[in-house]
Amino acid sequence: MKGIYRFNFDCGRDGNLLGIFVSTPDDLEKRYGRELDFGYALGKYSEIYGELEPRHVTLVTDDPKAVAIFEKYKLETGRTPFNDYSVDEDQDIDDEDISEE
């Protein structure tokens, strides 16, 4: 079942990368433990990277009506562990492993 999730990647004194997105718990489980690389997302010399952990993602709601509205109006915003640039290219993630519900 899809849910709306909040992403908060603490980057220490540089700040935080924040986002909100729709996913399934299974798709998130497949991403945990993988390396994220956001480059210089917080400015010159920031080089933001690290491993995705459950503490970075919080379920906001799994109410189907809320999820439907969120998707209908394309309310995803910010950085997420699903952005193309996020997952290290050296790590093997098969697109078929990620559901498209």
Buried (B, 14 or more C-beta within 10 A) or exposed (E): EBBBBBBBBEBEEBBEBEBBBBBBBEBBEBBEEBBBBBEEBBEEEBEBBEEBEEEBBEEBEBEEEBBEEBEEEEEBEBBBBBBEEBBEEEEEEEEEEBEEE
